[in-house]
Amino acid sequence: MSALLPTYARSGLSFARGEGAFLFDESGERYLDFSSGIAVTALGHAHPHLVETLKTQAEKVWHVSNLHGIPDQERLGRRLCDATFADRVSFTNSGAEAVEAAIKCARRYHFANGAPERYRLITFEGAFHGRTLATIAAGGQAKHLEGFGPPVDGFDQVTGFDIDAVKDAITGETAGILLEPIMGEGGMREVPYRFLQDLRALCDEEGILLVADEVQSGVGRTGRFYAHEWAEITPDIMASAKGLGGGFPIGACLATEAVGQTMVPGTHGSTFGGNPLAVAVGNAVLDIVLEPGFLEHVAQMGLRLKQQLAGLADEHSEIIAEVRGQGLMMGLKCKPENTKLVAALRERGMLTVPAGDNVVRLLPPLIVGEDEIDLGTRTIDAACVALKTGDAGHV
Ligand SMILES: *Cc1c(COP(=O)(O)O)cnc(C)c1O
């Protein structure tokens, strides 16, 4: 019996090492990694710049707590602000913690501005914001809430991307609107740009805050630094994590000065958040992602993948119902159970991630090349053929 809580249905694979877009198991078998540890290893495995940075920092200092200055944390915060809408950053160890910090910022802003009754956030059906008590309440999914007592109060869920439904949900207690610009776990559902623009305008009209959960869609994943940029809007608060550390755990809550200045000493904190190891690696990730031409590369690879997937969807319409997503955050809505396609791909040496709404997520590392995209497409083609003919074996 495993000593671990049985909270995961694990694949049975384990990996000895990785290199770029590939992982290798104990026997040396190679896997094309289009999962990136769920959108985390943004620069692939064992990226030389990240490896060098981590080794160098490991020999200097690992942890000092936030009771002291951490120059690399200041630097990472400054770089994130310079590259986004934000004026202030607070670092965390995970996505859920970044979303929690975002929720606290939204509530605190209204408290500090004489409206403590404004503490509720409007959220969307199918959303995913993490696994802490507040973030499962924000996500509102019954399967995540069941058995854990009364959900944390303060979230009002609406269905669909319907601006009138959002307007109807706003009350004198509403602090803001929380959403992912592309719903990741919920099935790679793209939020229409127009809807994001309408939400921004509505927030301005009502004096409430727009809170973006870019834990999955951020740090270049969609071909922009953050996905909301595609809609040419800015949020007031944003949660980031996953790709930010390239595999080292780090998250961040970003905010405008109007919001950030209300988080005075004592209102929030984290023992580990933004420690020297994490922020050294975070800075190294930004060295690459913010390099001129890098995001264009992501967008180009995303386009190549999307075009090839569209071809596969035509050819295998019995298997692929729809191609979704943006950049290197793609989804295949399946006709058979999505886990069947995930398994058929795994058997053919390719790793993907199932999502809600019967979708298979394709999350290649952002450094992926044309040959690897083409290999991925050929593997999906072979898996679809096998699923159609009922042949589960190797190609
Ligand atoms: C993964 C994810 C989270 C939670 O991040 P953790 O690091 O697992 O806590 C929150 N929001 C979104 C959109 C995510 O994809």
The ligand as an SDF file (V2000), in Angstrom:
LIG
                    3D

 15 15  0  0  0  0  0  0  0  0999 V2000
   -3.4700   25.1420  -11.4230 C   0  0  0  0  0  0  0  0  0  0  0  0
   -4.3790   26.3070  -11.2100 C   0  0  0  0  0  0  0  0  0  0  0  0
   -4.5900   26.8570   -9.9380 C   0  0  0  0  0  0  0  0  0  0  0  0
   -4.0230   26.2290   -8.6850 C   0  0  0  0  0  0  0  0  0  0  0  0
   -2.6290   26.2090   -8.6720 O   0  0  0  0  0  0  0  0  0  0  0  0
   -1.8640   25.2750   -7.6190 P   0  0  0  0  0  0  0  0  0  0  0  0
   -0.4220   25.6080   -7.8170 O   0  0  0  0  0  0  0  0  0  0  0  0
   -2.2110   23.8570   -7.9540 O   0  0  0  0  0  0  0  0  0  0  0  0
   -2.3540   25.6450   -6.2590 O   0  0  0  0  0  0  0  0  0  0  0  0
   -5.3740   27.9830   -9.8330 C   0  0  0  0  0  0  0  0  0  0  0  0
   -5.9310   28.5490  -10.9110 N   0  0  0  0  0  0  0  0  0  0  0  0
   -5.7620   28.0520  -12.1510 C   0  0  0  0  0  0  0  0  0  0  0  0
   -6.3670   28.7430  -13.3260 C   0  0  0  0  0  0  0  0  0  0  0  0
   -4.9850   26.9020  -12.3500 C   0  0  0  0  0  0  0  0  0  0  0  0
   -4.8450   26.3920  -13.5750 O   0  0  0  0  0  0  0  0  0  0  0  0
  1  2  1  0
  2  3  1  0
  2 14  2  0
  3  4  1  0
  3 10  2  0
  4  5  1  0
  5  6  1  0
  6  7  2  0
  6  8  1  0
  6  9  1  0
 10 11  1  0
 11 12  2  0
 12 13  1  0
 12 14  1  0
 14 15  1  0
M  END
$$$$
